[in-house]
Amino acid sequence: MNLKLLTPTQILVDTPIEKIDVEALDGFFTLLPRHIDFVTALKSGILTYVVNEKKYYAACDHGVLVKKGDDVRVSTTLAVLGKDLDSLKQTIATTFKSMEQERKELNISITRLELGLTKGLMSLSKGEPNAGI
């Protein structure tokens, strides 16, 4: 089988695999070669795949898994790779902390824009000349 792990901006994994373990909305399952083709929605969690008898891990946000023939494609909005669970936990903590800070800064910018727009609209409704210029 060949695994492709896709995010909106990149292909994180594109490799032949022996098996993959994932969690769908209705529970955990393992895909092996010659498994029936299907599509399923994935829960946020850890995806485990085996290459040359060695396990690799990927923390994935909600996503979709499509199995067709020898191809297994996982599409998710966010994924973080790790060779072992301990390093993956550390990577997740660092990545998510950085993303949370960016999210906070974005929310502050949006709030400032909304406040400026509200003030401009209030000035217009009061009939002030050159309001918002």
VOMI-144362 format. One line per 3 residues: their letters; for each residue x, z, y of N, C-alpha, C. Coordinates in pm, 1 decimal. Example, Ala and Ser with C-alpha at 12.3 -4.5 7.8 and 13.67 -1.06 7.14 Angstrom:
<atoms>
as> 1319.0/780.0/-569.0/1230.0/780.0/-450.0/1320.0/780.0/-330.0; 1285.0/708.0/-225.0/1367.0/714.0/-106.0/1290.0/787.0/3.0
</atoms>
This chain:
<atoms>
mnl> 85.3/0.0/-118.0/0.0/0.0/0.0/89.3/0.0/123.5; 34.4/-47.9/232.6/107.2/-47.2/358.5/25.6/29.3/462.1; 86.5/129.0/526.3/19.5/212.1/626.5/58.5/167.2/766.6
kll> -43.3/150.8/850.9/-22.0/130.7/994.3/-97.6/241.1/1065.5; -25.5/320.8/1143.8/-84.9/425.8/1225.7/-78.4/378.1/1370.1; -196.6/357.2/1427.8/-207.0/294.8/1559.8/-265.0/390.2/1662.8
tpt> -207.7/388.9/1782.7/-266.2/454.9/1898.7/-294.8/343.8/2000.6; -362.9/375.0/2110.0/-391.4/269.5/2208.5/-266.6/203.6/2266.5; -152.7/271.8/2263.2/-33.5/218.4/2329.0/77.1/174.6/2234.9
qil> 68.8/211.1/2105.5/179.5/175.8/2017.6/142.0/182.7/1869.7; 229.5/125.4/1788.3/220.4/138.6/1643.2/322.7/245.0/1605.2; 275.6/361.0/1561.6/366.1/471.0/1529.5/427.5/457.4/1390.7
vdt> 350.1/407.4/1296.8/398.6/392.0/1159.4/356.6/254.8/1109.4; 449.0/185.1/1046.3/419.5/58.7/978.6/514.9/53.2/860.5; 470.6/106.9/746.0/559.8/122.5/631.7/483.7/118.1/499.8
pie> 549.6/73.8/393.7/488.0/83.4/262.0/479.2/230.5/219.6; 367.1/268.6/159.1/347.9/406.9/115.7/301.9/409.5/-29.6; 319.2/526.5/-91.2/274.2/546.8/-228.9/134.9/609.4/-232.5
kid> 107.8/696.5/-134.8/-24.4/757.3/-124.5/-40.3/817.7/14.0; -164.1/850.1/48.6/-194.1/912.5/177.5/-304.4/1015.3/157.4; -289.5/1131.8/221.0/-390.6/1238.2/218.8/-442.4/1257.0/360.9
vea> -573.7/1251.8/376.7/-635.1/1267.5/508.4/-764.0/1347.4/496.5; -814.9/1391.7/612.5/-943.0/1461.8/615.6/-1044.5/1379.6/693.8; -1150.4/1340.5/624.5/-1261.2/1269.8/688.2/-1366.3/1371.7/728.9
ldg> -1472.5/1324.4/790.8/-1578.9/1414.1/833.6/-1645.4/1484.9/716.0; -1640.7/1422.0/597.5/-1703.9/1482.7/480.6/-1604.5/1544.5/382.5; -1479.1/1564.6/423.9/-1382.6/1635.2/340.1/-1251.1/1560.2/322.6
fft> -1158.4/1627.1/251.5/-1025.4/1571.0/225.4/-1032.3/1467.7/113.9; -943.0/1368.7/121.0/-932.0/1273.6/11.6/-791.3/1213.7/8.9; -756.7/1154.7/-105.0/-628.3/1089.4/-125.6/-652.8/944.2/-159.1
llp> -575.6/856.3/-95.6/-580.2/714.0/-127.9/-457.1/679.8/-209.9; -479.7/610.9/-320.9/-372.9/561.3/-406.1/-385.9/409.1/-414.6; -281.1/340.7/-461.3/-293.4/195.4/-476.4/-414.2/160.3/-563.5
rhi> -475.5/48.5/-534.3/-593.1/-4.7/-604.0/-720.1/76.8/-577.9; -716.5/165.1/-476.7/-838.7/238.0/-438.1/-937.0/137.4/-379.9; -1064.4/164.6/-393.4/-1168.0/76.3/-341.2/-1156.3/66.3/-188.2
dfv> -1190.9/-48.9/-133.0/-1189.2/-69.0/11.9/-1302.7/9.0/76.3; -1273.6/68.9/192.8/-1378.3/139.0/266.4/-1331.4/174.2/406.6; -1425.2/226.4/485.1/-1399.4/270.3/622.3/-1455.3/411.0/635.5
tal> -1381.5/498.7/705.5/-1431.1/634.3/726.8/-1382.3/688.0/860.5; -1459.9/777.9/919.1/-1420.3/848.1/1041.6/-1336.9/969.3/1002.0; -1230.0/994.1/1075.3/-1140.1/1104.8/1045.6/-1158.7/1219.8/1142.7
ksg> -1139.7/1340.5/1092.4/-1138.6/1459.5/1177.1/-998.8/1474.6/1236.9; -987.7/1552.7/1341.6/-855.9/1588.1/1393.6/-784.8/1671.6/1287.6; -659.9/1641.0/1263.6/-586.8/1718.3/1163.8/-456.7/1652.3/1125.6
ilt> -402.7/1697.2/1012.4/-274.3/1649.5/963.4/-297.0/1542.5/857.0; -232.3/1430.1/875.4/-233.0/1320.9/779.1/-98.8/1327.5/706.4; -99.0/1320.9/574.9/23.4/1326.3/495.4/37.6/1195.8/418.6
yvv> 156.0/1135.6/425.5/179.5/1013.7/348.5/314.5/1022.6/279.7; 326.3/952.5/167.4/445.8/959.9/83.8/514.8/824.5/81.8; 645.9/827.4/113.9/730.8/709.1/111.1/852.3/744.3/25.7
nek> 875.8/667.9/-80.2/988.5/694.0/-170.4/991.9/840.1/-215.9; 877.3/890.2/-255.0/859.6/1026.4/-306.7/891.7/1135.3/-204.2; 895.9/1101.3/-75.9/920.2/1198.8/29.9/796.6/1204.7/119.5
kyy> 752.8/1327.5/152.8/633.3/1345.0/236.1/666.5/1337.3/384.0; 576.3/1272.1/457.5/584.0/1265.7/602.6/448.3/1309.0/657.4; 449.1/1358.5/780.9/327.9/1413.9/839.0/301.2/1352.1/975.8
aac> 172.5/1345.5/1008.0/131.1/1300.9/1141.6/8.8/1382.8/1181.4; 17.0/1444.8/1297.2/-99.4/1513.7/1352.4/-177.8/1409.2/1429.6; -305.6/1396.2/1396.2/-387.8/1292.2/1457.2/-513.4/1351.9/1518.1
dhg> -551.9/1294.2/1630.8/-679.9/1326.4/1690.4/-786.6/1253.8/1608.1; -912.4/1268.2/1644.6/-1018.0/1195.9/1574.6/-979.0/1049.0/1563.6; -1022.8/985.0/1457.6/-987.8/845.3/1441.8/-1070.6/776.9/1335.7
vlv> -1024.7/658.5/1300.0/-1091.6/577.6/1198.1/-986.5/528.5/1099.9; -1017.8/536.9/971.3/-932.0/483.9/867.3/-1003.3/365.3/803.9; -929.4/253.4/791.1/-981.9/134.1/726.0/-888.3/100.0/611.5
kkg> -942.7/94.7/490.6/-866.2/54.8/371.7/-919.5/-79.6/327.3; -831.7/-182.2/327.0/-871.6/-315.4/282.7/-755.4/-375.5/205.4; -776.2/-398.9/78.6/-668.7/-450.9/-5.4/-555.2/-351.2/-10.4
ddv> -434.5/-398.9/19.1/-317.3/-310.6/20.3/-291.3/-248.5/157.4; -374.2/-280.7/256.1/-353.1/-230.2/392.0/-438.2/-107.7/420.4; -373.7/-5.4/475.1/-442.7/114.9/522.4/-409.9/125.9/670.4
rvs> -512.7/121.5/753.5/-491.6/133.0/897.7/-564.5/254.4/950.4; -491.7/333.4/1026.4/-549.0/450.8/1090.6/-536.2/429.6/1240.5; -648.9/434.1/1308.2/-651.9/416.6/1452.5/-699.2/547.1/1515.4
ttl> -621.3/598.9/1610.1/-652.7/726.2/1673.6/-607.8/723.2/1819.1; -667.0/807.9/1901.3/-629.1/810.3/2042.5/-495.2/880.1/2064.4; -460.2/971.1/1974.2/-336.0/1046.4/1989.7/-281.4/1082.7/1853.9
avl> -150.9/1063.3/1834.4/-85.8/1102.1/1709.5/56.4/1146.8/1739.6; 102.6/1245.5/1663.3/238.5/1298.4/1675.5/298.4/1301.3/1535.9; 419.3/1244.2/1519.9/484.0/1236.1/1389.9/577.3/1354.1/1366.2
gkd> 596.3/1388.3/1237.6/690.5/1493.2/1200.5/735.7/1476.6/1057.1; 861.0/1517.4/1028.7/912.6/1507.0/891.6/877.5/1629.3/807.8; 850.3/1741.0/876.2/804.3/1860.6/806.3/703.0/1932.2/894.7
lds> 627.1/2020.5/835.0/518.6/2084.9/909.0/567.9/2173.2/1022.8; 680.9/2241.4/1005.0/732.4/2329.0/1111.1/772.5/2249.5/1235.0; 846.1/2140.2/1215.4/885.9/2059.5/1331.2/764.2/1993.4/1395.5
lkq> 665.8/1958.1/1312.3/543.9/1897.0/1365.6/468.3/1995.1/1453.6; 458.0/2121.1/1409.2/390.7/2223.2/1490.1/460.0/2240.3/1624.9; 592.7/2241.0/1624.3/667.9/2256.3/1748.5/647.3/2134.5/1839.2
tia> 650.2/2015.3/1780.8/628.7/1892.7/1857.8/488.9/1890.4/1917.5; 389.8/1930.6/1838.2/252.2/1934.1/1887.3/240.2/2030.0/2005.1; 298.4/2149.3/1991.1/290.6/2248.6/2098.5/352.0/2193.7/2226.5
ttf> 468.2/2132.0/2216.7/536.2/2076.6/2334.1/457.2/1960.3/2394.0; 414.2/1868.4/2308.8/341.1/1750.5/2356.1/209.2/1789.3/2420.3; 133.6/1875.0/2353.5/2.9/1913.3/2405.2/14.9/1996.5/2532.2
ksm> 119.2/2079.8/2542.7/140.6/2157.7/2664.6/167.7/2063.5/2781.8; 249.3/1962.7/2759.4/279.1/1863.6/2862.7/153.1/1786.6/2901.7; 73.4/1748.4/2802.3/-50.4/1675.5/2830.0/-149.8/1762.2/2906.2
eqe> -156.0/1889.4/2874.0/-246.9/1980.6/2944.1/-208.2/1992.0/3091.5; -77.5/1998.0/3120.7/-31.5/2004.7/3259.4/-69.2/1876.8/3333.8; -50.6/1761.3/3270.1/-88.3/1634.1/3332.7/-238.5/1629.2/3358.5
rke> -317.3/1680.1/3263.9/-463.4/1682.1/3278.5/-504.2/1769.0/3397.9; -438.2/1884.6/3413.8/-468.1/1973.3/3526.2/-436.2/1905.1/3659.0; -320.1/1838.6/3666.4/-281.5/1769.4/3788.8/-379.4/1656.3/3820.8
lni> -424.5/1585.8/3718.9/-522.6/1480.2/3738.3/-654.6/1536.4/3790.1; -699.3/1647.8/3734.6/-823.4/1711.5/3780.6/-813.3/1756.0/3925.6; -697.9/1807.4/3966.0/-677.0/1848.4/4105.1/-687.4/1726.3/4197.3
sit> -624.3/1615.8/4158.9/-629.9/1493.9/4239.9/-772.6/1442.0/4251.6; -846.4/1443.1/4142.2/-985.4/1396.8/4144.8/-1069.8/1485.5/4235.1; -1048.3/1617.1/4227.6/-1123.2/1710.6/4311.5/-1094.8/1684.5/4458.9
rle> -968.6/1658.4/4493.4/-932.7/1628.8/4633.0/-999.8/1499.5/4680.9; -1002.3/1398.1/4594.3/-1068.8/1273.1/4630.9/-1218.5/1294.9/4652.5; -1281.5/1370.6/4562.7/-1424.7/1398.5/4576.2/-1453.6/1475.3/4704.4
lgl> -1369.1/1572.0/4738.1/-1386.8/1650.4/4859.3/-1373.7/1561.6/4982.9; -1273.5/1473.7/4985.0/-1256.0/1381.8/5097.8/-1374.4/1287.6/5111.8; -1425.4/1237.5/5000.9/-1541.4/1149.4/5003.6/-1664.5/1223.3/5055.6
tkg> -1684.5/1345.2/5008.7/-1799.8/1425.0/5052.8/-1793.1/1451.6/5202.7; -1675.6/1489.1/5251.9/-1659.0/1514.1/5395.9/-1686.6/1387.2/5475.7; -1636.8/1272.6/5428.0/-1659.5/1145.8/5496.6/-1807.3/1110.2/5501.0
lms> -1877.5/1129.4/5389.8/-2020.9/1099.6/5385.5/-2100.1/1193.5/5475.4; -2059.6/1320.2/5480.8/-2128.5/1416.3/5567.8/-2108.1/1378.0/5714.2; -1987.4/1331.3/5748.6/-1960.4/1288.1/5885.8/-2046.1/1167.4/5922.5
lsk> -2061.0/1074.6/5827.9/-2143.9/957.3/5852.4/-2289.6/995.0/5872.7; -2337.4/1088.6/5797.0/-2478.1/1126.0/5806.2/-2507.1/1200.7/5936.7; -2406.0/1261.5/5995.1/-2423.1/1330.8/6123.0/-2409.1/1232.4/6240.2
gep> -2370.6/1108.7/6210.9/-2360.3/1007.4/6315.2/-2233.7/1019.6/6397.0; -2130.4/1080.3/6345.9/-2004.7/1092.3/6418.0/-1936.4/955.0/6424.7; -1885.8/919.1/6542.7/-1817.0/789.6/6555.3/-1684.8/793.8/6479.4
nag> -1645.8/678.3/6424.0/-1519.4/663.1/6349.8/-1509.2/764.2/6234.4; -1618.7/800.7/6175.7/-1617.7/897.2/6065.5/-1545.8/837.5/5945.9; -1455.9/914.8/5891.1/-1383.0/874.1/5770.9/-1272.2/774.1/5796.1
i> -1240.4/746.6/5924.2/-1132.8/651.3/5953.5/-1008.0/727.8/5987.7
</atoms>
